[in-house]
Amino acid sequence: MHPLRIERLVYRWPGAERGTLGIGALSLASGESLFLYGPSGCGKSTLLSAIAGVVDVPKGAIHVADQDVGAVRGGARDRFRVDHIGMIFQVFNLVPWLSALENVLLPCTFSQRRRTRTGEDPAGTAQRLLDELGLSDPALASKPANELSVGQQQRVAAARALIGTPDLILADEPTSALDEAAKVAFVELLARECAQAGTALLFVSHDRSLEGHFDHSLDFLDLNRSAD
């Protein structure tokens, strides 16, 4: 099974004069990590939205966990996304009034598949992930997300994406608010957790100093031929 397989993806934002995405082929195997770099505004985030099914794509162009994303519609697509994809956003999108631990457990609330894959103790699994990501203090796990530092929120977002071992994690510029040392530590933790879980990782950024921490790196401008 391929966590991600893209073939002949063509996408244009509604009303746009030119194409946004023109991807010939891209695939990731279980546990494989790819660093996709390129300048801001070049379409990297649009590609992640297409993979996640946030925007409508043609049938047959994107497969996640061997499921045709373009063939899944409505609520079924939302359920498929939470079952198979973990997402880490630039602004993290944590629920501010929930604790760190409760935020990590959210995918298990909405996905039976990911809840089952955590074993008999989802809360214990969530705490283990927080421990491994540097948040072992019980006081931090119980603290509301809006009282955590940026670096702590980032680690909570990573644990939330990892819980229940999704097939694929999509990370969209998640280190942009961190200093150099914190960026490197976070990327190393994320890549290691994904490799151990057998989860494919697609990490997009404009910061090429991070690319050495991944199995492969690729220039998005070489991948995307929308202007051809």
N, C-alpha and C positions, 0 to 999 in steps of 0.2 A: 504493500500500500504506500502511495505517495501522499504525505500530508499536504503537499501543494504541487499542482501541475497547471501551467498556463500554456495555452496554444492559440496563436492567432487572435489575441485580444485586441479589439479596436473599440475605443470609447471616446465619445465627445460630449462634453457638458451641454445640456439643452441650451440652445441659443448661441453657442460658441461658433465662431467663424472657422475655426480649424480644430483638428483632432487633439485630444488631450493625451490619450494613450494609444500606442501601437506596439504591442509586445509580441514578438514572434514566438518565443518559447522561454519558459523558466520553470524549474522544478526544484523541490527540496525533499530529501529523504528524512526518515525519522532520526532525530538527534542531530541533524545537520544545521549549521548556522551560516547565515549569509548577511554580510554588511553591504547595504545598498546606499551609495553616497551620491550626492548631487546638490546643487544650489537650491536655496529656498525658492518655492514657486515653480519648480520644474515638473511637478506631477507626482512626486513620491507619495504624498498623503492620499492623493486620488487613487493610486494603485492599491494602497492598503484598504481604502474604502471599498474598492471593487472586489478585492479578495474576501472581505468580510461580508459582502452582500449589502452594504449600506447604500450603494447605488446600483441601479439595474444594469446588468451586463448581458451580452448575448449568450444564448445557450451554447454549451460546448466549449466556451473559452476558458473558464476557470473551474478547476476541480479541487476541492478541499476534502481530504480523507475519502477520496474517490467519489465524492458527491458533486454533481454538476450544480454549482452555485446559481447559475442563471436559470435553472429549471425549478428552483425552490422559490416560492412566493409567500408574501404576507407573513403571518405569524409563524408559519413553518420555518421560514428563513431565520427569524429571531431565535427560535428554539435550536435550530441547527448551529447558529453562531455560538450560543452559550455552551452547547454541548462539545464543540470541537475547536474553538478558537479562544485563546486568551489575548487580551489587548492591553497594552501599556501606552497611555497617551502622554503628550507633552505636558498637559495640565492635570494629569492623573485621574480626574473625575471620581474622586472618592466621595462617599456620602458624608458630609461634614459632621453630622450629629451622631453617627454610629462610631463605635470604638474601632480601633485598628483591627482587632480580631474579628469583629462583626463584618467589617468591610472585606476582609479576606474570604470569609465564608459566603459572601453573596452569590457567587456562581453555583454553589451547592444548593442554595435556596431555589434557584431557577432551573437547575439541570439535575435530573435524576442520575444521568450518566456520570457526571463529575462527582456527585455525592457518593455514588456507589464506589467509584474508583479511589476515594479517599480511605476506604475501609470502614471499620465500625466506629471510628472516633474522628469525625471531621474536624472537631475543635482541636483535638490533639495534633492532627496533621497541619492545621492552620498555624498552630503555635510552633511546630517544628520548622515550618517554612520561615516564620518570623525570626526564630532563633538563628537559622542558618543565614538569614539576610541581615543579621546584626541587631535585631530587636528582641533580645532575650529577656529584658527587664519586664516582669509582669505588669508593672505600672504603665509601661508604654502600650502594652497590648490592650489595656482597658481604657486608655485615654481616647477621647473623641478625636477624630481625624483632623479637625480644624485646629487642634491644639498641638499638633505635631510639627516639627520642622519640615522644610522642603525635602531634605534628604530622607527623613523618616517616612514621609508620605510616599516618596518614590519607592521605598522598599516595601511598603504596604501594597502599593499598586502592583509591584512585581510578584509578591506572594499571592495576591488575588488572581493574577493571570496564570500562575503556575498550579494552583490547587486543582486537584482532580485530573492532573496530567492531560491537558488538552493536546490535540494532535499538532497544533500550530500556535505559535505566539507571534503577534505582530506588534512591534515596538516603534512608535512614531516620535522621533527626536526626544526620548525620555530623559536625556542627560543635559539638556540645554541650560537648566538653572543651577547646575552644580559646578563646583571648582574642579580643577584638574585631578587632584587626588581622589576625590569622591567619585568622579566620572569613571575612572579606571577601576576602582574597587567595585562599583556597581555592575559594570559591564562584565567583569570577570565572574562575579557571583551569578549573574543572570545566565551567562553562557554555560557555566558549569552545571547549574541546576537543570537547564534544558537538556544538556548532553546526558546527564544521569537519568533523567526521566524519559528519554527518548522522544522529546518534543522538538519539532523543527522550530527554528527561530529566524524570523526575517526582521532585521533591525535597520531602520532607515535614519540617516543623519547627513548633515553637511560637514561634520567634523571628522576628517580623515585620520586624525591622530588615534582613533579607536579601532581602525580596521584590522590591526594585527591580532586582535582578540577573537577573531571569528575564523571559521573554516575557510571561507571564501569572501572575496569582496568584488564588487561590480559597480562600475560607473553607470548611474541611471541614464545618462544621456547617450551611452552606447546601447543600452538595453531598449530604450524607448525610441521608436522610429516613427512617431506620429507625424513628424514634419516631412517625411519622405514622400 
